[in-house]
Amino acid sequence: MGKSGYLPDISYNFGFYRTLAVNSLQRRDYASARSSLFNLNGCLGEEYLVSINSERYGQLSKDQSVYLCNNCTMSFEKIVNKGEENEYTKEIQIPTEILTSDLKVYNLRLPFIESILLKSQSEKVWTCPECREVNKMKNTRKVIPERESPYYLKVIPECPVRGTGLDRKFPTKFEGWFWNFLEEINWQEVLYRKEYKNQNDGEDMEVYRDKGDKP
């Protein structure tokens, strides 16, 4: 029995269910593959469990790109001399950032003279929700934040459901969901192993080998 509060060695069960899940997918036994992933996820315990929530997954994975308003600003804390002894935080003003997913781009009818010059009766614009001013798309800067790579969300959407009749898209949908789920679980196992080593004076968990592994 392990010490209270310490992580148990999950190598055998984790390796068993991971192998079973992949083998089931290769056989196109989708029910077994799904069940094996659920059991694999359960091996990690509550702290490292990957949750299944389509709504939360959609929120975390949605486009984080922003438009910069040309008419108003927002406060931003900038770290100066980062990593040095005289490091300090300075507040500066930058163009207001608005999530592109929160905006609606629409066509604005142009005045007669401007429509002749631009050879168009309208142009695409958006209204800033902060200052209510109109921004022209042609003058708008778009910023796409870089995510750390690799990155993990610790949440996945609900498993795809096979439609009625001949659902040709289901295998592709399921495989995408399967590998996404497995990658998230594998990353949580990495974190689990790190904590296990910290608790056991640097000793790693036993390496699981199935019957097909070479000694």
TORPA-4810 file (N, C-alpha, C, O; in nm, 3 decimals):
<nodes>
NODE_1_0.085_-0.119_0.000_0.000_0.000_0.000_0.089_0.125_0.000_0.185_0.132_0.077_M
NODE_2_0.057_0.222_-0.086_0.137_0.343_-0.095_0.112_0.435_0.023_0.013_0.421_0.095_G
NODE_3_0.203_0.530_0.041_0.188_0.626_0.149_0.073_0.722_0.119_0.048_0.756_0.004_K
NODE_4_0.004_0.764_0.224_-0.110_0.853_0.209_-0.067_0.983_0.142_0.031_1.046_0.184_S
NODE_5_-0.140_1.024_0.038_-0.107_1.148_-0.032_-0.005_1.131_-0.142_0.023_1.225_-0.216_G
NODE_6_0.052_1.010_-0.154_0.153_0.984_-0.256_0.089_0.915_-0.376_-0.006_0.838_-0.361_Y
NODE_7_0.142_0.944_-0.494_0.089_0.885_-0.616_0.132_0.739_-0.628_0.249_0.708_-0.604_L
NODE_8_0.040_0.649_-0.665_0.076_0.508_-0.683_0.143_0.488_-0.819_0.132_0.571_-0.908_P
NODE_9_0.213_0.375_-0.833_0.274_0.340_-0.961_0.165_0.282_-1.051_0.113_0.174_-1.024_D
NODE_10_0.130_0.355_-1.157_0.019_0.316_-1.244_0.069_0.251_-1.374_-0.010_0.231_-1.466_I
NODE_11_0.198_0.220_-1.382_0.259_0.177_-1.508_0.184_0.063_-1.575_0.153_0.071_-1.694_S
NODE_12_0.154_-0.044_-1.501_0.093_-0.161_-1.563_-0.044_-0.129_-1.621_-0.071_-0.154_-1.738_Y
NODE_13_-0.132_-0.073_-1.536_-0.267_-0.043_-1.583_-0.266_0.059_-1.697_-0.342_0.046_-1.793_N
NODE_14_-0.180_0.160_-1.686_-0.174_0.263_-1.789_-0.128_0.204_-1.921_-0.187_0.229_-2.026_F
NODE_15_-0.021_0.125_-1.916_0.030_0.063_-2.037_-0.070_-0.034_-2.098_-0.084_-0.041_-2.220_G
NODE_16_-0.139_-0.110_-2.013_-0.236_-0.208_-2.061_-0.350_-0.140_-2.137_-0.383_-0.180_-2.249_F
NODE_17_-0.410_-0.036_-2.077_-0.524_0.028_-2.141_-0.483_0.110_-2.263_-0.561_0.122_-2.358_Y
NODE_18_-0.363_0.166_-2.262_-0.316_0.240_-2.380_-0.299_0.145_-2.498_-0.341_0.176_-2.609_R
NODE_19_-0.237_0.029_-2.474_-0.220_-0.070_-2.580_-0.355_-0.121_-2.630_-0.376_-0.135_-2.750_T
NODE_20_-0.446_-0.148_-2.536_-0.579_-0.197_-2.572_-0.655_-0.094_-2.655_-0.723_-0.129_-2.751_L
NODE_21_-0.641_0.033_-2.619_-0.712_0.139_-2.691_-0.664_0.148_-2.836_-0.745_0.153_-2.928_A
NODE_22_-0.532_0.149_-2.856_-0.476_0.160_-2.991_-0.510_0.037_-3.074_-0.548_0.048_-3.190_V
NODE_23_-0.498_-0.080_-3.014_-0.531_-0.203_-3.086_-0.679_-0.207_-3.125_-0.713_-0.252_-3.234_N
NODE_24_-0.765_-0.161_-3.037_-0.908_-0.159_-3.066_-0.938_-0.063_-3.181_-1.021_-0.093_-3.267_S
NODE_25_-0.871_0.051_-3.182_-0.892_0.146_-3.291_-0.849_0.085_-3.424_-0.917_0.101_-3.525_L
NODE_26_-0.736_0.016_-3.424_-0.687_-0.047_-3.546_-0.785_-0.152_-3.597_-0.795_-0.174_-3.718_Q
NODE_27_-0.857_-0.218_-3.505_-0.957_-0.318_-3.545_-1.092_-0.253_-3.578_-1.187_-0.321_-3.617_R
NODE_28_-1.098_-0.120_-3.561_-1.221_-0.045_-3.581_-1.330_-0.087_-3.483_-1.450_-0.080_-3.513_R
NODE_29_-1.286_-0.131_-3.366_-1.379_-0.162_-3.257_-1.391_-0.033_-3.175_-1.325_-0.017_-3.072_D
NODE_30_-1.475_0.056_-3.222_-1.482_0.191_-3.164_-1.532_0.192_-3.021_-1.488_0.274_-2.940_Y
NODE_31_-1.624_0.104_-2.990_-1.676_0.098_-2.853_-1.566_0.060_-2.755_-1.553_0.120_-2.648_A
NODE_32_-1.485_-0.041_-2.792_-1.374_-0.083_-2.706_-1.268_0.025_-2.697_-1.211_0.047_-2.590_S
NODE_33_-1.240_0.093_-2.809_-1.139_0.199_-2.809_-1.181_0.313_-2.717_-1.099_0.365_-2.641_A
NODE_34_-1.309_0.350_-2.723_-1.359_0.457_-2.637_-1.354_0.417_-2.490_-1.309_0.494_-2.406_R
NODE_35_-1.399_0.296_-2.460_-1.399_0.246_-2.322_-1.257_0.238_-2.266_-1.234_0.271_-2.150_S
NODE_36_-1.163_0.195_-2.350_-1.023_0.184_-2.306_-0.964_0.320_-2.272_-0.888_0.333_-2.176_S
NODE_37_-0.999_0.421_-2.352_-0.949_0.556_-2.323_-1.007_0.609_-2.192_-0.938_0.674_-2.114_L
NODE_38_-1.135_0.580_-2.167_-1.196_0.622_-2.041_-1.124_0.557_-1.923_-1.097_0.623_-1.822_F
NODE_39_-1.094_0.427_-1.935_-1.022_0.357_-1.829_-0.880_0.410_-1.813_-0.828_0.422_-1.702_N
NODE_40_-0.817_0.441_-1.928_-0.682_0.496_-1.926_-0.681_0.630_-1.854_-0.593_0.656_-1.772_L
NODE_41_-0.778_0.712_-1.885_-0.789_0.843_-1.820_-0.811_0.828_-1.670_-0.758_0.905_-1.591_N
NODE_42_-0.891_0.728_-1.633_-0.920_0.705_-1.492_-0.800_0.660_-1.411_-0.799_0.676_-1.289_G
NODE_43_-0.699_0.603_-1.477_-0.578_0.558_-1.406_-0.506_0.674_-1.337_-0.438_0.654_-1.236_C
NODE_44_-0.521_0.794_-1.391_-0.443_0.907_-1.344_-0.496_0.970_-1.216_-0.425_1.047_-1.151_L
NODE_45_-0.619_0.938_-1.179_-0.675_0.999_-1.059_-0.732_1.136_-1.087_-0.710_1.192_-1.195_G
NODE_46_-0.804_1.191_-0.992_-0.880_1.314_-1.011_-0.794_1.434_-1.049_-0.834_1.513_-1.135_E
NODE_47_-0.676_1.449_-0.988_-0.593_1.567_-1.012_-0.544_1.576_-1.157_-0.529_1.686_-1.210_E
NODE_48_-0.520_1.462_-1.220_-0.465_1.460_-1.356_-0.569_1.416_-1.460_-0.534_1.388_-1.574_Y
NODE_49_-0.693_1.410_-1.421_-0.799_1.362_-1.509_-0.827_1.463_-1.620_-0.842_1.583_-1.593_L
NODE_50_-0.835_1.415_-1.743_-0.875_1.498_-1.857_-1.028_1.500_-1.860_-1.090_1.395_-1.871_V
NODE_51_-1.088_1.617_-1.850_-1.234_1.625_-1.846_-1.293_1.622_-1.988_-1.225_1.653_-2.086_S
NODE_52_-1.420_1.583_-1.995_-1.490_1.575_-2.123_-1.607_1.673_-2.118_-1.707_1.650_-2.051_I
NODE_53_-1.590_1.784_-2.191_-1.689_1.891_-2.187_-1.681_1.969_-2.318_-1.588_2.048_-2.338_N
NODE_54_-1.776_1.949_-2.405_-1.773_2.012_-2.537_-1.778_2.164_-2.529_-1.709_2.232_-2.605_S
NODE_55_-1.859_2.217_-2.438_-1.872_2.362_-2.427_-1.742_2.426_-2.380_-1.696_2.525_-2.437_E
NODE_56_-1.682_2.369_-2.276_-1.556_2.425_-2.224_-1.444_2.409_-2.327_-1.360_2.498_-2.343_R
NODE_57_-1.442_2.296_-2.397_-1.341_2.274_-2.500_-1.353_2.380_-2.610_-1.252_2.432_-2.658_Y
NODE_58_-1.476_2.410_-2.648_-1.498_2.511_-2.752_-1.449_2.648_-2.708_-1.393_2.723_-2.788_G
NODE_59_-1.469_2.680_-2.580_-1.426_2.810_-2.528_-1.274_2.822_-2.526_-1.218_2.926_-2.562_Q
NODE_60_-1.207_2.713_-2.485_-1.062_2.717_-2.473_-0.990_2.708_-2.607_-0.880_2.761_-2.622_L
NODE_61_-1.052_2.642_-2.702_-0.984_2.620_-2.831_-1.026_2.719_-2.939_-0.975_2.713_-3.051_S
NODE_62_-1.118_2.810_-2.907_-1.165_2.902_-3.009_-1.054_3.000_-3.049_-0.954_3.018_-2.980_K
NODE_63_-1.077_3.062_-3.161_-0.981_3.157_-3.217_-0.956_3.269_-3.117_-1.050_3.335_-3.073_D
NODE_64_-0.828_3.292_-3.080_-0.792_3.396_-2.986_-0.736_3.519_-3.055_-0.679_3.606_-2.989_Q
NODE_65_-0.750_3.528_-3.186_-0.699_3.644_-3.260_-0.782_3.768_-3.224_-0.899_3.758_-3.188_S
NODE_66_-0.718_3.885_-3.234_-0.784_4.010_-3.197_-0.766_4.115_-3.307_-0.669_4.110_-3.383_V
NODE_67_-0.861_4.209_-3.312_-0.847_4.328_-3.395_-0.806_4.442_-3.304_-0.846_4.448_-3.188_Y
NODE_68_-0.724_4.534_-3.356_-0.682_4.651_-3.280_-0.764_4.771_-3.324_-0.768_4.806_-3.441_L
NODE_69_-0.831_4.833_-3.227_-0.914_4.949_-3.258_-0.824_5.069_-3.290_-0.723_5.092_-3.224_C
NODE_70_-0.863_5.144_-3.391_-0.787_5.262_-3.431_-0.834_5.388_-3.360_-0.784_5.497_-3.388_N
NODE_71_-0.930_5.374_-3.268_-0.991_5.492_-3.207_-0.982_5.500_-3.056_-1.010_5.606_-2.999_N
NODE_72_-0.944_5.391_-2.988_-0.933_5.395_-2.842_-0.819_5.307_-2.795_-0.765_5.227_-2.871_C
NODE_73_-0.782_5.323_-2.668_-0.669_5.249_-2.613_-0.708_5.179_-2.484_-0.814_5.204_-2.426_T
NODE_74_-0.619_5.089_-2.439_-0.637_5.017_-2.314_-0.504_5.015_-2.239_-0.399_5.032_-2.300_M
NODE_75_-0.510_4.994_-2.107_-0.388_4.988_-2.027_-0.324_4.850_-2.036_-0.393_4.748_-2.041_S
NODE_76_-0.191_4.847_-2.039_-0.117_4.722_-2.047_0.008_4.732_-1.961_0.082_4.830_-1.970_F
NODE_77_0.032_4.630_-1.879_0.150_4.630_-1.792_0.267_4.564_-1.864_0.261_4.446_-1.899_E
NODE_78_0.371_4.639_-1.887_0.489_4.591_-1.957_0.604_4.573_-1.858_0.633_4.663_-1.779_K
NODE_79_0.669_4.457_-1.864_0.783_4.429_-1.777_0.910_4.484_-1.844_0.945_4.444_-1.955_I
NODE_80_0.977_4.574_-1.775_1.100_4.636_-1.826_1.221_4.572_-1.758_1.219_4.545_-1.638_V
NODE_81_1.326_4.547_-1.838_1.449_4.482_-1.787_1.418_4.347_-1.722_1.467_4.317_-1.613_N
NODE_82_1.338_4.266_-1.791_1.296_4.137_-1.738_1.416_4.047_-1.708_1.504_4.030_-1.792_K
NODE_83_1.417_3.989_-1.587_1.524_3.899_-1.548_1.644_3.967_-1.486_1.735_3.900_-1.438_G
NODE_84_1.647_4.101_-1.487_1.759_4.176_-1.430_1.723_4.230_-1.292_1.607_4.229_-1.252_E
NODE_85_1.823_4.276_-1.221_1.801_4.324_-1.084_1.708_4.444_-1.079_1.632_4.461_-0.984_E
NODE_86_1.716_4.527_-1.182_1.633_4.649_-1.184_1.503_4.629_-1.261_1.449_4.724_-1.318_N
NODE_87_1.452_4.505_-1.262_1.327_4.476_-1.331_1.212_4.552_-1.265_1.203_4.557_-1.142_E
NODE_88_1.123_4.609_-1.347_1.005_4.677_-1.293_0.893_4.673_-1.396_0.914_4.643_-1.513_Y
NODE_89_0.773_4.703_-1.348_0.655_4.700_-1.434_0.611_4.842_-1.467_0.601_4.928_-1.379_T
NODE_90_0.584_4.864_-1.593_0.543_4.997_-1.639_0.409_4.986_-1.710_0.389_4.897_-1.793_K
NODE_91_0.317_5.075_-1.677_0.186_5.074_-1.741_0.189_5.162_-1.865_0.226_5.279_-1.858_E
NODE_92_0.150_5.106_-1.978_0.149_5.180_-2.103_0.011_5.169_-2.168_-0.070_5.085_-2.128_I
NODE_93_-0.013_5.252_-2.265_-0.139_5.250_-2.339_-0.117_5.188_-2.477_-0.026_5.227_-2.550_Q
NODE_94_-0.201_5.092_-2.511_-0.193_5.028_-2.642_-0.331_5.029_-2.705_-0.430_5.047_-2.635_I
NODE_95_-0.340_5.010_-2.837_-0.473_5.006_-2.901_-0.559_4.896_-2.837_-0.510_4.788_-2.807_P
NODE_96_-0.685_4.925_-2.817_-0.776_4.829_-2.755_-0.786_4.702_-2.839_-0.804_4.707_-2.961_T
NODE_97_-0.772_4.588_-2.772_-0.779_4.459_-2.840_-0.920_4.401_-2.824_-0.973_4.393_-2.713_E
NODE_98_-0.978_4.361_-2.935_-1.112_4.302_-2.933_-1.105_4.166_-3.002_-1.058_4.155_-3.115_I
NODE_99_-1.153_4.061_-2.934_-1.154_3.929_-2.993_-1.234_3.930_-3.124_-1.347_3.979_-3.128_L
NODE_100_-1.175_3.874_-3.228_-1.245_3.872_-3.357_-1.375_3.791_-3.348_-1.471_3.818_-3.419_T
NODE_101_-1.375_3.690_-3.259_-1.496_3.607_-3.245_-1.611_3.684_-3.181_-1.726_3.640_-3.188_S
NODE_102_-1.580_3.799_-3.117_-1.685_3.878_-3.052_-1.738_3.989_-3.143_-1.827_4.065_-3.104_D
NODE_103_-1.686_3.997_-3.265_-1.723_4.106_-3.354_-1.798_4.057_-3.477_-1.786_3.941_-3.517_L
NODE_104_-1.873_4.146_-3.533_-1.942_4.118_-3.658_-1.897_4.219_-3.761_-1.915_4.340_-3.743_K
NODE_105_-1.838_4.170_-3.869_-1.796_4.258_-3.979_-1.916_4.276_-4.071_-1.983_4.179_-4.107_V
NODE_106_-1.943_4.402_-4.110_-2.060_4.428_-4.194_-2.022_4.528_-4.304_-1.916_4.590_-4.299_Y
NODE_107_-2.109_4.542_-4.400_-2.088_4.635_-4.511_-2.152_4.769_-4.480_-2.270_4.776_-4.446_N
NODE_108_-2.074_4.876_-4.493_-2.123_5.010_-4.469_-2.134_5.083_-4.604_-2.038_5.088_-4.680_L
NODE_109_-2.249_5.139_-4.631_-2.270_5.209_-4.758_-2.187_5.336_-4.761_-2.186_5.412_-4.664_R
NODE_110_-2.118_5.360_-4.870_-2.028_5.474_-4.884_-2.101_5.595_-4.942_-2.197_5.580_-5.017_L
NODE_111_-2.053_5.716_-4.905_-2.106_5.837_-4.969_-2.080_5.831_-5.120_-1.990_5.760_-5.165_P
NODE_112_-2.157_5.906_-5.195_-2.151_5.899_-5.341_-2.011_5.923_-5.395_-1.960_5.845_-5.475_F
NODE_113_-1.948_6.032_-5.352_-1.815_6.067_-5.404_-1.713_5.959_-5.370_-1.634_5.918_-5.456_I
NODE_114_-1.715_5.911_-5.245_-1.620_5.808_-5.202_-1.644_5.677_-5.276_-1.549_5.603_-5.304_E
NODE_115_-1.769_5.648_-5.308_-1.799_5.524_-5.380_-1.744_5.529_-5.522_-1.703_5.427_-5.577_S
NODE_116_-1.742_5.648_-5.580_-1.685_5.664_-5.715_-1.534_5.644_-5.709_-1.477_5.575_-5.794_I
NODE_117_-1.469_5.704_-5.608_-1.324_5.694_-5.595_-1.280_5.551_-5.569_-1.180_5.504_-5.624_L
NODE_118_-1.355_5.481_-5.485_-1.319_5.343_-5.449_-1.380_5.240_-5.543_-1.351_5.120_-5.535_L
NODE_119_-1.465_5.287_-5.632_-1.531_5.198_-5.729_-1.608_5.086_-5.658_-1.608_4.970_-5.699_K
NODE_120_-1.673_5.127_-5.550_-1.755_5.032_-5.474_-1.860_5.110_-5.397_-1.833_5.221_-5.351_S
NODE_121_-1.978_5.053_-5.382_-2.085_5.121_-5.311_-2.077_5.103_-5.160_-2.144_5.175_-5.085_Q
NODE_122_-1.996_5.007_-5.115_-1.984_4.983_-4.971_-1.845_4.930_-4.938_-1.769_4.892_-5.028_S
NODE_123_-1.811_4.929_-4.809_-1.686_4.870_-4.764_-1.707_4.799_-4.631_-1.800_4.832_-4.556_E
NODE_124_-1.621_4.703_-4.602_-1.635_4.623_-4.481_-1.582_4.700_-4.361_-1.473_4.757_-4.365_K
NODE_125_-1.660_4.702_-4.253_-1.622_4.773_-4.131_-1.665_4.691_-4.009_-1.737_4.591_-4.022_V
NODE_126_-1.620_4.734_-3.891_-1.668_4.676_-3.765_-1.673_4.786_-3.661_-1.598_4.883_-3.668_W
NODE_127_-1.760_4.770_-3.564_-1.778_4.871_-3.460_-1.714_4.824_-3.331_-1.743_4.715_-3.283_T
NODE_128_-1.628_4.907_-3.274_-1.561_4.873_-3.149_-1.663_4.876_-3.035_-1.731_4.977_-3.017_C
NODE_129_-1.677_4.769_-2.958_-1.773_4.766_-2.847_-1.734_4.856_-2.730_-1.816_4.885_-2.642_P
NODE_130_-1.607_4.902_-2.728_-1.560_4.986_-2.617_-1.590_5.134_-2.643_-1.645_5.202_-2.557_E
NODE_131_-1.555_5.182_-2.762_-1.572_5.325_-2.790_-1.686_5.353_-2.889_-1.722_5.468_-2.912_C
NODE_132_-1.743_5.244_-2.947_-1.854_5.253_-3.040_-1.817_5.323_-3.171_-1.906_5.361_-3.248_R
NODE_133_-1.688_5.338_-3.197_-1.645_5.399_-3.322_-1.632_5.290_-3.430_-1.608_5.174_-3.399_E
NODE_134_-1.649_5.332_-3.556_-1.642_5.239_-3.669_-1.498_5.229_-3.718_-1.430_5.330_-3.737_V
NODE_135_-1.453_5.105_-3.739_-1.319_5.080_-3.792_-1.330_5.018_-3.931_-1.409_4.925_-3.951_N
NODE_136_-1.253_5.068_-4.025_-1.251_5.010_-4.158_-1.160_4.888_-4.159_-1.049_4.892_-4.107_K
NODE_137_-1.208_4.780_-4.218_-1.129_4.657_-4.222_-0.996_4.676_-4.293_-0.896_4.617_-4.254_M
NODE_138_-0.993_4.759_-4.396_-0.870_4.778_-4.472_-0.762_4.847_-4.389_-0.644_4.840_-4.422_K
NODE_139_-0.804_4.915_-4.281_-0.708_4.985_-4.194_-0.689_4.915_-4.060_-0.624_4.968_-3.970_N
NODE_140_-0.747_4.796_-4.046_-0.745_4.725_-3.918_-0.629_4.627_-3.912_-0.605_4.551_-4.006_T
NODE_141_-0.557_4.629_-3.799_-0.449_4.532_-3.776_-0.505_4.414_-3.697_-0.578_4.432_-3.599_R
NODE_142_-0.470_4.294_-3.741_-0.513_4.172_-3.673_-0.393_4.108_-3.607_-0.287_4.094_-3.669_K
NODE_143_-0.407_4.068_-3.481_-0.299_4.005_-3.406_-0.341_3.864_-3.368_-0.449_3.844_-3.311_V
NODE_144_-0.256_3.765_-3.401_-0.283_3.626_-3.367_-0.183_3.582_-3.261_-0.066_3.560_-3.293_I
NODE_145_-0.225_3.569_-3.135_-0.132_3.530_-3.028_-0.072_3.392_-3.056_-0.140_3.303_-3.106_P
NODE_146_0.054_3.377_-3.023_0.119_3.247_-3.040_0.098_3.163_-2.915_0.120_3.209_-2.803_E
NODE_147_0.055_3.039_-2.935_0.043_2.946_-2.823_0.176_2.875_-2.804_0.251_2.854_-2.900_R
NODE_148_0.205_2.839_-2.680_0.323_2.758_-2.655_0.303_2.622_-2.721_0.193_2.566_-2.718_E
NODE_149_0.408_2.570_-2.779_0.398_2.441_-2.847_0.490_2.339_-2.783_0.609_2.368_-2.764_S
NODE_150_0.440_2.220_-2.748_0.299_2.182_-2.759_0.215_2.242_-2.647_0.267_2.276_-2.541_P
NODE_151_0.086_2.253_-2.669_-0.002_2.303_-2.565_-0.118_2.204_-2.545_-0.161_2.138_-2.639_Y
NODE_152_-0.165_2.197_-2.423_-0.271_2.103_-2.389_-0.377_2.174_-2.309_-0.347_2.265_-2.231_Y
NODE_153_-0.502_2.134_-2.326_-0.614_2.203_-2.263_-0.671_2.128_-2.143_-0.746_2.186_-2.064_L
NODE_154_-0.635_2.000_-2.128_-0.685_1.914_-2.020_-0.838_1.899_-2.028_-0.903_1.873_-1.927_K
NODE_155_-0.891_1.914_-2.146_-1.033_1.893_-2.169_-1.052_1.857_-2.316_-0.980_1.908_-2.402_V
NODE_156_-1.148_1.769_-2.344_-1.179_1.731_-2.481_-1.329_1.739_-2.501_-1.403_1.741_-2.402_I
NODE_157_-1.377_1.743_-2.626_-1.521_1.744_-2.649_-1.581_1.604_-2.630_-1.509_1.506_-2.615_P
NODE_158_-1.712_1.598_-2.631_-1.781_1.470_-2.621_-1.743_1.381_-2.739_-1.712_1.430_-2.847_E
NODE_159_-1.746_1.251_-2.717_-1.713_1.155_-2.823_-1.815_1.164_-2.937_-1.935_1.173_-2.911_C
NODE_160_-1.768_1.162_-3.062_-1.862_1.163_-3.176_-1.957_1.044_-3.169_-1.921_0.937_-3.121_P
NODE_161_-2.077_1.064_-3.217_-2.178_0.959_-3.217_-2.207_0.919_-3.362_-2.226_1.005_-3.448_V
NODE_162_-2.209_0.790_-3.388_-2.236_0.742_-3.524_-2.380_0.774_-3.562_-2.473_0.746_-3.487_R
NODE_163_-2.396_0.832_-3.680_-2.529_0.866_-3.726_-2.604_0.743_-3.775_-2.548_0.634_-3.784_G
NODE_164_-2.730_0.763_-3.807_-2.811_0.652_-3.858_-2.771_0.621_-4.002_-2.727_0.708_-4.075_T
NODE_165_-2.789_0.495_-4.040_-2.755_0.455_-4.177_-2.605_0.444_-4.197_-2.532_0.413_-4.103_G
NODE_166_-2.560_0.469_-4.317_-2.418_0.458_-4.350_-2.349_0.591_-4.326_-2.354_0.681_-4.409_L
NODE_167_-2.286_0.603_-4.211_-2.219_0.727_-4.172_-2.072_0.717_-4.209_-1.990_0.669_-4.130_D
NODE_168_-2.037_0.763_-4.330_-1.900_0.751_-4.379_-1.802_0.844_-4.307_-1.682_0.818_-4.306_R
NODE_169_-1.853_0.950_-4.247_-1.765_1.048_-4.181_-1.729_1.007_-4.039_-1.634_1.059_-3.981_K
NODE_170_-1.806_0.914_-3.981_-1.783_0.878_-3.841_-1.642_0.828_-3.812_-1.582_0.875_-3.715_F
NODE_171_-1.584_0.734_-3.891_-1.449_0.687_-3.860_-1.346_0.800_-3.851_-1.261_0.801_-3.762_P
NODE_172_-1.354_0.896_-3.944_-1.260_1.009_-3.943_-1.281_1.096_-3.820_-1.184_1.138_-3.755_T
NODE_173_-1.408_1.124_-3.788_-1.439_1.205_-3.669_-1.389_1.135_-3.542_-1.330_1.197_-3.454_K
NODE_174_-1.415_1.004_-3.535_-1.377_0.930_-3.414_-1.226_0.926_-3.399_-1.175_0.946_-3.289_F
NODE_175_-1.153_0.901_-3.507_-1.007_0.894_-3.499_-0.948_1.028_-3.455_-0.854_1.031_-3.376_E
NODE_176_-1.004_1.138_-3.505_-0.956_1.270_-3.462_-0.978_1.290_-3.314_-0.889_1.338_-3.243_G
NODE_177_-1.097_1.252_-3.268_-1.128_1.263_-3.124_-1.039_1.171_-3.042_-0.989_1.210_-2.937_W
NODE_178_-1.018_1.048_-3.091_-0.937_0.948_-3.021_-0.795_0.998_-2.998_-0.745_0.994_-2.885_F
NODE_179_-0.728_1.045_-3.105_-0.588_1.087_-3.091_-0.575_1.215_-3.010_-0.476_1.234_-2.939_W
NODE_180_-0.674_1.301_-3.020_-0.673_1.422_-2.938_-0.681_1.385_-2.790_-0.606_1.438_-2.708_N
NODE_181_-0.772_1.294_-2.757_-0.790_1.248_-2.619_-0.662_1.180_-2.570_-0.617_1.205_-2.458_F
NODE_182_-0.603_1.093_-2.654_-0.484_1.019_-2.612_-0.366_1.113_-2.589_-0.290_1.093_-2.494_L
NODE_183_-0.349_1.215_-2.673_-0.241_1.311_-2.654_-0.257_1.386_-2.522_-0.160_1.408_-2.450_E
NODE_184_-0.381_1.426_-2.491_-0.406_1.495_-2.364_-0.374_1.404_-2.245_-0.312_1.448_-2.148_E
NODE_185_-0.416_1.276_-2.253_-0.389_1.181_-2.145_-0.239_1.157_-2.130_-0.186_1.154_-2.019_I
NODE_186_-0.170_1.140_-2.243_-0.026_1.116_-2.239_0.048_1.231_-2.172_0.144_1.209_-2.097_N
NODE_187_0.004_1.354_-2.198_0.069_1.469_-2.136_0.044_1.470_-1.985_0.134_1.502_-1.908_W
NODE_188_-0.076_1.434_-1.944_-0.104_1.427_-1.801_-0.021_1.317_-1.735_0.016_1.329_-1.619_Q
NODE_189_0.007_1.209_-1.810_0.092_1.103_-1.755_0.234_1.154_-1.733_0.300_1.118_-1.636_E
NODE_190_0.281_1.239_-1.826_0.414_1.299_-1.810_0.421_1.379_-1.680_0.516_1.368_-1.604_V
NODE_191_0.317_1.460_-1.655_0.312_1.539_-1.532_0.302_1.448_-1.409_0.362_1.474_-1.305_L
NODE_192_0.225_1.340_-1.424_0.208_1.243_-1.316_0.343_1.181_-1.281_0.377_1.168_-1.164_Y
NODE_193_0.419_1.141_-1.384_0.550_1.079_-1.362_0.646_1.175_-1.291_0.721_1.136_-1.202_R
NODE_194_0.643_1.301_-1.333_0.730_1.401_-1.270_0.702_1.412_-1.121_0.794_1.415_-1.040_K
NODE_195_0.573_1.417_-1.086_0.536_1.429_-0.945_0.571_1.301_-0.871_0.613_1.306_-0.755_E
NODE_196_0.553_1.185_-0.936_0.588_1.057_-0.874_0.737_1.054_-0.840_0.775_1.011_-0.731_Y
NODE_197_0.820_1.100_-0.934_0.965_1.102_-0.910_1.000_1.196_-0.796_1.088_1.166_-0.715_K
NODE_198_0.932_1.310_-0.789_0.958_1.405_-0.680_0.926_1.344_-0.545_0.993_1.371_-0.445_N
NODE_199_0.821_1.261_-0.542_0.778_1.200_-0.417_0.863_1.078_-0.380_0.863_1.035_-0.264_Q
NODE_200_0.935_1.024_-0.477_1.010_0.901_-0.453_1.160_0.918_-0.480_1.226_0.828_-0.531_N
NODE_201_1.210_1.035_-0.443_1.355_1.063_-0.451_1.414_1.034_-0.589_1.522_0.976_-0.600_D
NODE_202_1.342_1.076_-0.693_1.394_1.064_-0.829_1.374_0.929_-0.894_1.416_0.910_-1.008_G
NODE_203_1.311_0.836_-0.825_1.288_0.703_-0.883_1.164_0.705_-0.971_1.055_0.738_-0.924_E
NODE_204_1.181_0.669_-1.097_1.070_0.671_-1.191_0.984_0.546_-1.174_1.025_0.449_-1.112_D
NODE_205_0.864_0.551_-1.232_0.775_0.435_-1.228_0.830_0.324_-1.317_0.911_0.350_-1.407_M
NODE_206_0.787_0.203_-1.292_0.830_0.090_-1.374_0.778_0.107_-1.517_0.669_0.158_-1.539_E
NODE_207_0.858_0.063_-1.612_0.817_0.072_-1.752_0.735_-0.050_-1.787_0.782_-0.163_-1.777_V
NODE_208_0.612_-0.027_-1.829_0.523_-0.138_-1.865_0.560_-0.193_-2.002_0.589_-0.117_-2.094_Y
NODE_209_0.561_-0.324_-2.016_0.582_-0.389_-2.144_0.470_-0.489_-2.167_0.438_-0.569_-2.079_R
NODE_210_0.410_-0.485_-2.287_0.309_-0.587_-2.315_0.379_-0.707_-2.377_0.502_-0.707_-2.391_D
NODE_211_0.303_-0.808_-2.414_0.360_-0.932_-2.463_0.438_-0.914_-2.594_0.523_-0.997_-2.629_K
NODE_212_0.408_-0.806_-2.666_0.477_-0.785_-2.793_0.605_-0.708_-2.780_0.679_-0.694_-2.878_G
NODE_213_0.635_-0.657_-2.660_0.758_-0.579_-2.640_0.879_-0.671_-2.631_0.872_-0.783_-2.580_D
NODE_214_0.990_-0.620_-2.683_1.113_-0.695_-2.672_1.176_-0.668_-2.536_1.162_-0.558_-2.484_K
NODE_215_1.246_-0.766_-2.478_1.306_-0.746_-2.345_1.422_-0.647_-2.354_1.486_-0.617_-2.254_P
</nodes>
